[in-house]
Amino acid sequence: MNGFQLTFYTGQSRRIHHKPVGEWLLSIVKSMNIGGATLNTAIAGVGRDNHLHSAHFFDLADQPVEVTVVTSEKGCAKLFERLNTEEDLHLFYVKVPVEFGFIGKE
């Protein structure tokens, strides 16, 4: 199949509707029946403000978070339509065309 890999970047401390943005985004993807999403946390990253964001042992609030979604073109369009209705959301993403599927026996 052909579709897109979407990677959304945020920080652990960012919230929307009282939930961390990464977890909220996973719940949106799940509610839309879009399979294939992963939330990853990073040790460090440099943001668009050229500021180093990192996870500290006692404070994880500045920890970088990314959510990766692989979906069809239709799923991508539906997801962006849904995210564009959220007034409080300002989120950086990368969208890359991909081929995806399964190999081997289930």
C-alpha positions in Angstrom: 0.0 0.0 0.0 1.0 3.6 -0.5 0.4 6.3 2.0 2.2 8.6 4.4 4.4 8.5 7.4 3.5 11.4 9.7 5.8 12.3 12.5 4.5 14.9 15.1 7.0 16.6 17.4 6.1 18.0 20.8 7.3 18.1 24.4 6.3 16.1 27.4 5.0 19.2 29.3 2.6 20.3 26.4 -1.0 19.6 27.1 -4.3 19.7 25.3 -7.6 19.0 27.0 -5.7 18.3 30.2 -3.7 15.4 28.5 -0.1 15.3 27.3 -0.2 16.1 23.5 1.5 12.9 22.6 -1.0 10.7 24.5 -3.9 12.9 23.2 -2.8 12.4 19.6 -2.6 8.6 20.1 -6.2 8.6 21.5 -7.3 10.7 18.4 -5.6 8.2 16.0 -7.2 5.3 17.9 -10.7 6.8 17.9 -10.4 7.3 14.1 -9.5 3.6 13.6 -6.1 4.5 12.1 -3.8 1.7 13.0 -0.1 2.1 13.1 0.9 4.8 15.6 3.8 4.9 18.0 4.7 7.4 20.7 8.5 7.7 21.4 10.3 9.8 24.0 13.7 11.1 23.3 16.7 11.9 25.6 17.3 15.3 23.9 16.5 17.4 20.9 16.9 20.9 19.5 13.6 22.7 18.8 12.7 25.2 16.2 13.8 27.9 18.6 17.3 26.4 18.6 16.9 25.6 22.3 18.1 22.3 23.6 15.2 20.3 25.1 16.2 17.3 27.2 15.0 14.8 29.8 16.6 15.3 33.2 16.6 12.6 35.9 14.4 14.6 38.2 12.4 16.6 35.7 11.0 15.1 32.5 8.8 18.2 31.6 11.2 19.3 28.8 11.5 15.8 27.3 11.0 15.7 23.5 8.2 13.5 22.3 7.4 12.2 18.8 4.3 10.4 17.6 4.7 8.5 14.3 1.7 7.5 12.3 1.7 5.4 9.1 -1.6 5.6 7.2 -3.2 5.6 3.8 -3.8 8.9 1.9 -7.4 8.8 3.0 -6.5 8.3 6.6 -4.0 11.1 6.4 -6.6 13.5 5.0 -9.1 12.5 7.7 -6.5 13.0 10.5 -5.4 16.4 9.3 -9.0 17.5 8.9 -9.6 16.5 12.5 -6.5 18.1 13.8 -7.2 21.3 12.0 -10.5 21.7 14.0 -8.6 21.9 17.3 -8.2 25.6 18.1 -5.7 25.0 20.8 -3.3 22.9 18.7 -0.1 24.2 17.3 2.0 21.2 16.3 5.1 20.7 14.0 4.9 17.6 11.7 6.8 15.9 8.9 4.9 14.1 6.2 6.7 11.6 4.0 5.2 9.4 1.2 5.8 5.7 2.0 5.0 2.2 0.8 3.9 -0.1 3.6 2.6 -3.6 4.1 3.4 -6.9 5.7 5.8 -9.7 4.8 5.8 -13.3 6.1 3.1 -15.4 7.7 0.8 -14.0 10.4 
